Amino acid sequence: MTLKKIERSLDRCNHLMELLRTCLGVMTLLLQVVILLKLFGVI
């Protein structure tokens, strides 16, 4: 019963969670590029 309530509440904010996951992925990728550029002395 409790599991179904949790699942329903997570389903309501599913689009928000997908947006946050996408944004975090893009930010991680950008941070890795900046670190690599600094490592190789480009910036």
Secondary structure, 3 states (H helix, E strand, C coil): CHHHHHHHHHHHCHHHHHHHHHHHHHHHHHHHHHHHHHHCCCC
